[in-house]
Amino acid sequence: MNTIYFDSDDCEMLRRERLYAGQIYVFSPTENGLALCNLAREMCEKAFQPYSPPEAQHHLDVEQYIAILKDLKPQFIHHPECKRLIPALLEELGCELSQTYFDVPRLRTACSGDYLSSGLAYAFKPHRDTWYSTPMSQLNWWLPVYPIASDNAMAFHPKYWNQPVKNSSSQFNYVDWNAAGRKDAAKQVGKDTRVQSAALEPMELEPQLRLVAKPGGVILFAAAQMHSTVPNVSGVTRFSIDFRTVNSRDTSCDHGAPNIDSESTGTTMMDYLRGTDLEHFSTSEVKRQGNAKPVPIYPTLPDAIQKEMAVTAEA
């Protein structure tokens, strides 16, 4: 059973446990959530002037658009105000900052139609973030920058919370991605050729769940949730912010959502910053996580199917 909690007063520890069990939380706009989105809007409007950012794709050719994103996105990621606002937002929503580590925020764009869906505006197909070397305790925080609608939102696919999907995550290593895949984003026009984790079998996208939050509001979910970018037919570009967190109590004992189908290697642990002082995890903890071998479990599958998948994995 999937439950959505709206503006819940759950303590942060209970919230994490429910997120690890597949539940989703939605929060109304907060002071610091709005401030983070307003910062993004100001930067977008300056970059795309004289056009409104959601409408700019109708006035610029793709090469011009990519050139703007190539500068805009790193500027937002590394803006010092983000590292002030994100801990403030986390504290607003009940996180213990001494145990909560976050990564830098990403400014995402989902263009309408087939204008641009690769590279710097990559349209994510159904996936779990855990296919990309994240800890199983990672939580994803997602905020719309401008108003969104069902036809340009994000979709969750709850059928797959307990159902594994054959995928290519065994070929994904985060260190390799940082060395080549991420920096080549601006070169991906028309078709994205970078090695990314993806489903290797047909998926049923229904039933699906689309949540429409207000700008500055938060959709919070586990990295193990199957989700995707909705095909944008709204006529406007969707701008959103996402960042991730882990709790050091959970990472220290490898506690989190169940791993049912991820075999990615490497780790993202070096990316997280402690909410109190922006310190990284210790080198030894990053190394421990990076050396861990992913062991998917299939708790809901019959024994015969588990044995079949094990044989396939060894082949």
VEXDRENTOR-744243 format. One record per residue (C-alpha): x, y, z; residue in three letters. Coordinates in steps of 0.001 Angstrom, whole numbers, padded with zeros to 6 digits, always signed. Example, Ala and Ser with C-alpha at 12.3 -4.5 7.8 and 13.67 -1.06 7.14 Angstrom:
<marlos>
+012300-004500+007800ALA/+013670-001060+007140SER/
</marlos>
This chain:
<marlos>
+000000+000000+000000MET/+001307+003450-000939ASN/+000419+006459+001182THR/+000996+010155+000490ILE/+001474+012330+003561TYR/+000591+016017+003111PHE/+002197+018531+005497ASP/+002755+015736+007993SER/+003914+016386+011535ASP/+005710+013028+011688ASP/+009030+013189+013494CYS/+011951+012983+011109GLU/+012967+009473+012169MET/+009459+008082+011546LEU/+009333+009965+008238ARG/+012551+008330+007070ARG/+011235+004880+007959GLU/+008031+005480+006036ARG/+009967+006794+003049LEU/+012146+003667+003116TYR/+008909+001666+003019ALA/+007741+003369-000174GLY/+005584+006208+001141GLN/+005784+009762-000239ILE/+005626+013117+001545TYR/+004440+016442+000121VAL/+004979+019787+001850PHE/+003472+023189+001142SER/+005836+026045+000243PRO/+008051+027171+003089THR/+010026+030366+003521GLU/+013293+028785+002483ASN/+011765+026607-000216GLY/+010333+029728-001807LEU/+013649+031547-001413ALA/+015488+028707-003186LEU/+012985+028741-006055CYS/+013048+032529-006267ASN/+016829+032403-006599LEU/+016456+029946-009469ALA/+013791+032118-011131ARG/+015954+035226-010917GLU/+018867+033398-012498MET/+016688+031839-015206CYS/+015022+035143-016082GLU/+018375+036884-016359LYS/+019770+034098-018542ALA/+016783+033898-020917PHE/+015921+037591-021105GLN/+013961+039068-022805PRO/+011934+035836-022854TYR/+010021+034203-020039SER/+011978+031016-019207PRO/+008994+028644-019576PRO/+008298+030161-023034GLU/+011896+030635-024208ALA/+012028+027376-026167GLN/+009572+028891-028651HIS/+011919+031826-029385HIS/+015382+030233-029479LEU/+016914+027572-031667ASP/+018168+024485-029870VAL/+021850+025485-030058GLU/+021120+028857-028434GLN/+019058+027156-025749TYR/+021807+024658-024953ILE/+024395+027445-024761ALA/+022280+029215-022136ILE/+021764+026054-020073LEU/+025465+025238-020271LYS/+026227+028382-018265ASP/+023049+028645-016211LEU/+022974+025201-014634LYS/+026511+025202-013166PRO/+025985+028766-011935GLN/+022955+027643-009964PHE/+024580+024457-008678ILE/+027545+026363-007263HIS/+025748+029502-006093HIS/+026780+030033-002448PRO/+023238+030961-001466GLU/+022100+027405-002229CYS/+024355+026043+000505LYS/+022695+028407+002964ARG/+019097+027885+001867LEU/+019084+024084+001639ILE/+020138+023490+005289PRO/+017605+026127+006332ALA/+014897+024316+004354LEU/+015890+020967+005849LEU/+015731+022421+009341GLU/+012304+023936+008595GLU/+011069+020452+007761LEU/+012425+018785+010874GLY/+015827+017400+009875CYS/+018594+017149+012463GLU/+021335+019014+010611LEU/+024198+017388+012500SER/+023138+014020+011031GLN/+021758+015199+007679THR/+024032+015473+004643TYR/+022892+017012+001356PHE/+024300+017303-002128ASP/+024328+020399-004334VAL/+021006+021158-006029PRO/+020329+020511-009697ARG/+018278+022845-011854LEU/+016266+020647-014243ARG/+014491+021590-017460THR/+011874+019472-019218ALA/+011049+021082-022551CYS/+007657+020763-024194SER/+007230+018486-027191GLY/+010312+017136-028967ASP/+012271+020402-028818TYR/+015040+019021-026558LEU/+014981+015904-024386SER/+018658+014897-024221SER/+021848+016150-022591GLY/+021254+019245-020459LEU/+017478+018731-020736ALA/+017507+014947-020414TYR/+014012+013467-020085ALA/+014399+010677-017559PHE/+012690+007410-018458LYS/+011388+005204-015630PRO/+014269+004618-013238HIS/+015319+004391-009624ARG/+018045+006753-008459ASP/+019571+003744-006720THR/+020552+002498-010207TRP/+023057+005396-010150TYR/+025331+004349-007253SER/+023406+006088-004472THR/+023120+004717-000922PRO/+019835+002916-000285MET/+019155+005524+002409SER/+019164+008425-000047GLN/+016065+010641-000072LEU/+015145+012894-002992ASN/+013757+016418-002538TRP/+011983+017874-005586TRP/+010649+021445-005938LEU/+008911+023093-008937PRO/+010347+026515-009773VAL/+007353+027709-011824TYR/+003773+026405-011631PRO/+003439+022890-013015ILE/+000519+020785-014206ALA/-000168+017082-014620SER/+001064+017200-018220ASP/+004559+018438-017341ASN/+005088+016945-013893ALA/+006935+013891-012616MET/+005336+010444-012436ALA/+005755+007700-009848PHE/+005169+004069-010770HIS/+004148+002391-007488PRO/+003706-001060-009041LYS/+007480-001383-009088TYR/+008220-000610-005451TRP/+008301-004334-004716ASN/+008772-005570-008273GLN/+012310-005771-009681PRO/+013049-004681-013230VAL/+015771-006054-015441LYS/+018122-003111-015945ASN/+021620-002063-016975SER/+022745-000647-013610SER/+025562-003210-013432SER/+027273-001168-016162GLN/+027019+002110-014266PHE/+029849+003358-012085ASN/+029580+006815-010535TYR/+033303+007536-010769VAL/+033223+006855-014508ASP/+030112+009011-014875TRP/+031808+011971-013223ASN/+034867+011527-015408ALA/+033014+011472-018719ALA/+029208+011262-018735GLY/+028337+014398-016803ARG/+030765+016734-018562LYS/+029538+015574-021982ASP/+025937+016634-021322ALA/+026100+019724-023548ALA/+027196+017569-026503LYS/+024054+015420-026386GLN/+021620+016860-028948VAL/+018822+014839-030488GLY/+019887+011525-028919LYS/+021667+010962-025621ASP/+024461+008418-026152THR/+025940+008427-022663ARG/+025991+005189-020655VAL/+023144+005511-018187GLN/+021212+002963-016183SER/+017955+002019-017852ALA/+015274-000641-017841ALA/+015996-003555-020186LEU/+012452-004855-020327GLU/+009076-003342-021258PRO/+007434-001573-018333MET/+003811-000907-017492GLU/+003590+002788-016637LEU/+000052+002492-015323GLU/-000951+002884-012645PRO/+001069+006036-012188GLN/+000928+008874-009705LEU/+001501+012510-010615ARG/+001790+015063-007807LEU/+001312+018748-008578VAL/+003013+020877-005922ALA/+003227+024658-005802LYS/+006525+026463-006482PRO/+008567+026268-003293GLY/+006706+023167-002174GLY/+008519+019852-001754VAL/+007886+016320-002966ILE/+010006+013968-000853LEU/+010610+010311-001759PHE/+013125+007502-001450ALA/+015770+007079-004128ALA/+014432+003544-004618ALA/+011095+004876-005941GLN/+010496+004171-009621MET/+009793+007516-011272HIS/+010054+009249-014634SER/+009742+012556-016448THR/+006212+012950-017802VAL/+006113+013542-021583PRO/+005689+017300-021599ASN/+002720+018313-023760VAL/+001928+021477-021819SER/+003458+023909-024312GLY/+005870+025314-021719VAL/+009182+024189-020275THR/+009092+022783-016765ARG/+011807+024100-014446PHE/+012457+022231-011197SER/+015086+021841-008491ILE/+016128+018610-006880ASP/+018713+017670-004298PHE/+019363+014617-002170ARG/+020005+013831+001467THR/+021275+010966+003567VAL/+021247+010564+007325ASN/+024561+009523+008860SER/+022878+007202+011381ARG/+021410+005228+008505ASP/+024473+005221+006248THR/+026703+004043+009107SER/+024695+000818+009421CYS/+023595+000530+005766ASP/+019961+001075+006673HIS/+017502+002282+004045GLY/+015047+001145+001419ALA/+015337-002452+000172PRO/+017580-002998-002833ASN/+015561-005212-005162ILE/+017346-004674-008479ASP/+020296-002259-008363SER/+023798-003492-009218GLU/+025539-000160-009856SER/+029037+000278-008459THR/+030903+003172-006923GLY/+029233+005616-004582THR/+027923+009171-004407THR/+028943+009504-000749MET/+031705+011996-001527MET/+029105+014491-002785ASP/+027161+015036+000452TYR/+027748+017980+002793LEU/+026816+018033+006482ARG/+024012+020460+007219GLY/+025772+022142+010131THR/+029187+022924+008662ASP/+029278+021657+005034LEU/+031859+019006+005920GLU/+032066+015840+003809HIS/+031846+012275+005043PHE/+035181+010873+006186SER/+037452+009349+003568THR/+037133+005970+005283SER/+033323+006027+005107GLU/+033358+007049+001443VAL/+035830+004241+000726LYS/+033724+001715+002661ARG/+030622+002629+000713GLN/+032503+002660-002592GLY/+033908-000822-002003ASN/+030556-002313-001043ALA/+029209-004776-003567LYS/+025506-004285-004293PRO/+023459-007355-003426VAL/+019902-007073-004732PRO/+017244-008993-002827ILE/+013936-010082-004235TYR/+011658-010361-001213PRO/+008361-010614-003097THR/+009356-013140-005764LEU/+008786-016901-005626PRO/+011884-019026-004988ASP/+011929-020358-008549ALA/+012082-016850-010014ILE/+014784-015805-007553GLN/+016899-018782-008618LYS/+016333-017963-012291GLU/+017438-014357-011784MET/+020495-015503-009823ALA/+021533-017827-012642VAL/+021036-015029-015172THR/+023177-012660-013104ALA/+026018-015196-012953GLU/+025927-015901-016706ALA/
</marlos>
